[in-house]
């Protein structure tokens, strides 16, 4: 088999993205800190090209901001951002959950949804607070993808990084409750029950707003 000359570059981009994402989520790279390509490439041992691509991906997920003058920097996250994220989720995710149940009822496969739910369940049972935020984010992303609505997916994409960030910062919340709510939502989607799925999604999101804001008060600036 002939090796793909792009495989190495792709793996470098993936590794750089994963490394930088983890550094942002765990606070090693705090909000507002500069992300200089040269310094990052030297630290990672890669050229600046995969680092630049990794930063572009993180910007697409809402974790990094890029400006012509300052270059790349970690997004400054505020309590207002978190509150607005919940507003956005109530609009987009509730609709997406309803639509996912409708396409499931029409015969669309929910195998990937079930697979991701199993991963989240396993991480929750193990109490793995490093994996749970990523697993839950992937689950929410799949519900949107299941709709088949590409415009909805691209609209939701910039919120994924913020969603994982908030999940990480609020990992002290009872993860078993979160998991049980996800299980109920996924069951309603698989059963093809749009009204129930949407109602469960709305409750899940709105009930998480106050505890999340309470947890982050004093951790994040208000505005």
C-alpha positions as CSV (number, residue, x, y, z in Angstrom):
1,X,0.0,0.0,0.0
2,X,1.3,3.5,-0.9
3,X,1.4,5.9,2.0
4,X,-0.6,9.0,1.7
5,X,1.8,12.0,1.8
6,X,-0.9,14.1,3.5
7,X,-1.4,11.6,6.4
8,X,1.6,13.0,8.5
9,X,0.5,16.6,8.0
10,X,-3.1,15.7,8.9
11,X,-2.0,13.9,12.1
12,X,0.1,17.0,13.1
13,X,-2.9,19.2,12.7
14,X,-5.0,16.9,14.7
15,X,-2.4,16.6,17.5
16,X,-1.9,20.4,17.5
17,X,-5.6,21.0,17.7
18,X,-6.1,18.5,20.5
19,X,-3.2,19.9,22.5
20,X,-4.2,23.5,22.2
21,X,-7.9,22.7,22.9
22,X,-6.9,20.9,26.1
23,X,-4.7,23.8,27.1
24,X,-7.6,26.3,26.6
25,X,-10.1,24.1,28.4
26,X,-7.9,23.4,31.4
27,X,-6.8,27.0,31.7
28,X,-3.1,26.5,30.8
29,X,-3.9,29.0,28.0
30,X,-6.2,31.4,29.8
31,X,-8.8,33.7,28.2
32,X,-7.2,36.5,26.3
33,X,-3.8,35.0,26.1
34,X,-1.9,35.3,22.8
35,X,-1.4,32.2,20.7
36,X,1.7,32.9,18.7
37,X,2.3,30.5,15.8
38,X,6.1,30.5,16.1
39,X,6.1,29.8,19.8
40,X,3.5,27.1,19.5
41,X,5.3,25.4,16.6
42,X,8.5,25.3,18.5
43,X,6.8,23.9,21.6
44,X,5.0,21.2,19.5
45,X,7.9,20.5,17.3
46,X,5.9,21.1,14.1
47,X,6.1,23.7,11.3
48,X,3.8,26.7,11.5
49,X,1.4,25.2,8.9
50,X,-0.3,22.6,11.1
51,X,-0.4,25.1,14.0
52,X,-2.1,27.6,11.8
53,X,-4.7,25.1,10.6
54,X,-5.3,24.0,14.2
55,X,-5.9,27.6,15.3
56,X,-8.3,27.9,12.4
57,X,-10.3,24.9,13.5
58,X,-10.4,26.2,17.1
59,X,-11.6,29.6,15.8
60,X,-14.4,27.8,13.9
61,X,-15.4,26.2,17.2
62,X,-15.5,29.5,19.0
63,X,-12.5,29.0,21.3
64,X,-10.0,31.2,19.5
65,X,-10.4,34.7,18.1
66,X,-8.2,35.9,15.2
67,X,-7.7,39.5,14.3
68,X,-5.5,41.1,11.6
69,X,-3.4,43.0,14.1
70,X,-3.2,40.8,17.2
71,X,-3.2,37.4,15.5
72,X,-4.8,34.6,17.4
73,X,-5.8,34.7,21.1
74,X,-7.9,32.6,23.4
75,X,-11.5,33.9,23.5
76,X,-12.5,35.9,26.6
77,X,-15.4,34.0,28.1
78,X,-17.9,35.9,30.3
79,X,-21.1,35.1,32.2
80,X,-23.0,37.0,29.5
81,X,-21.5,34.7,26.9
82,X,-22.7,31.6,28.9
83,X,-26.2,33.0,29.4
84,X,-26.4,33.9,25.7
85,X,-25.2,30.4,24.8
86,X,-28.1,28.9,26.7
87,X,-30.5,31.2,24.8
88,X,-29.0,30.0,21.5
89,X,-29.3,26.4,22.5
90,X,-32.9,26.8,23.4
91,X,-33.5,28.0,19.9
92,X,-31.3,25.7,17.8
93,X,-31.0,22.5,19.9
94,X,-34.7,22.2,20.8
95,X,-35.6,22.5,17.1
96,X,-32.8,20.1,16.2
97,X,-34.0,17.5,18.7
98,X,-37.6,17.7,17.3
99,X,-36.3,17.4,13.8
100,X,-34.0,14.5,14.7
101,X,-37.0,12.6,16.1
102,X,-38.9,13.3,12.9
103,X,-36.2,12.0,10.7
104,X,-35.8,9.0,13.0
105,X,-39.5,8.3,12.6
106,X,-39.0,8.5,8.9
107,X,-36.4,5.7,9.0
108,X,-33.0,7.6,9.5
109,X,-30.4,5.6,11.3
110,X,-29.7,6.6,14.9
111,X,-26.8,4.1,15.2
112,X,-24.2,6.9,15.6
113,X,-26.3,8.6,18.3
114,X,-26.5,5.4,20.2
115,X,-22.8,4.8,19.9
116,X,-22.0,8.3,21.3
117,X,-24.6,7.9,24.1
118,X,-22.7,4.7,25.1
119,X,-19.4,6.5,25.2
120,X,-20.9,9.2,27.4
121,X,-22.5,6.6,29.7
122,X,-19.2,4.8,30.1
123,X,-17.3,8.0,30.8
124,X,-20.0,9.0,33.4
125,X,-19.9,5.6,35.1
126,X,-16.1,5.9,35.4
127,X,-16.4,9.5,36.7
128,X,-13.9,10.6,34.0
129,X,-14.3,14.3,34.2
130,X,-11.7,14.8,31.4
131,X,-13.7,12.7,28.9
132,X,-17.3,13.6,29.9
133,X,-17.4,17.2,28.5
134,X,-16.1,16.0,25.1
135,X,-18.5,13.0,25.0
136,X,-21.5,15.2,25.9
137,X,-20.5,17.8,23.3
138,X,-20.2,15.1,20.6
139,X,-23.7,13.9,21.6
140,X,-25.2,17.3,21.2
141,X,-23.4,17.7,17.9
142,X,-24.7,14.4,16.6
143,X,-28.3,15.4,17.4
144,X,-27.9,18.5,15.2
145,X,-26.2,16.4,12.4
146,X,-29.0,13.9,12.5
147,X,-31.4,16.5,11.2
148,X,-29.6,16.5,7.9
149,X,-29.9,20.3,7.9
150,X,-26.5,21.6,6.7
151,X,-27.3,25.2,7.4
152,X,-28.4,24.4,11.0
153,X,-25.2,22.4,11.4
154,X,-22.9,25.2,10.2
155,X,-24.8,27.7,12.3
156,X,-24.4,25.6,15.5
157,X,-20.7,24.8,14.8
158,X,-19.2,28.0,16.3
159,X,-21.0,27.1,19.6
160,X,-19.4,23.7,20.0
161,X,-16.2,24.9,21.5
162,X,-18.0,27.1,24.0
163,X,-20.3,24.3,24.9
164,X,-17.4,22.0,25.7
165,X,-15.7,24.8,27.6
166,X,-18.8,25.4,29.8
167,X,-19.2,21.6,30.3
168,X,-15.6,21.5,31.5
169,X,-15.9,24.5,33.8
170,X,-19.0,23.1,35.4
171,X,-17.9,19.5,35.6
172,X,-18.6,19.6,39.4
173,X,-22.3,19.3,38.6
174,X,-24.0,15.9,39.1
175,X,-22.9,14.1,35.8
176,X,-25.3,11.2,36.5
177,X,-28.2,13.5,36.2
178,X,-26.9,14.9,33.0
179,X,-26.4,11.4,31.6
180,X,-29.9,10.3,32.6
181,X,-31.4,13.4,30.8
182,X,-29.4,12.6,27.7
183,X,-30.6,9.0,27.8
184,X,-34.2,10.2,27.9
185,X,-33.7,12.6,25.0
186,X,-31.9,10.0,22.9
187,X,-34.7,7.4,23.6
188,X,-37.3,9.9,22.5
189,X,-35.4,10.6,19.3
190,X,-35.0,6.9,18.6
191,X,-38.7,6.2,19.3
192,X,-39.6,9.0,16.8
193,X,-41.5,11.2,19.2
194,X,-40.8,14.8,18.2
195,X,-42.9,16.5,20.9
196,X,-41.5,14.5,23.7
197,X,-37.9,14.9,22.4
198,X,-38.3,18.7,22.1
199,X,-39.8,19.0,25.5
200,X,-37.1,17.0,27.1
201,X,-34.4,19.0,25.3
202,X,-35.9,22.3,26.4
203,X,-36.1,21.2,30.0
204,X,-32.6,19.8,30.0
205,X,-31.1,23.0,28.6
206,X,-33.1,25.5,30.7
207,X,-32.6,23.5,34.0
208,X,-28.9,23.7,33.4
209,X,-28.7,27.4,33.0
210,X,-29.0,28.6,36.6
211,X,-26.6,25.9,38.1
212,X,-24.0,26.7,35.4
213,X,-24.2,30.4,36.0
214,X,-24.0,29.9,39.7
215,X,-21.0,27.7,39.4
216,X,-19.2,30.2,37.1
217,X,-20.0,33.3,39.1
218,X,-16.7,34.6,40.5
219,X,-14.8,32.4,38.0
220,X,-15.8,34.4,34.9
221,X,-16.2,38.1,34.5
222,X,-19.8,39.3,34.2
223,X,-19.4,41.0,30.9
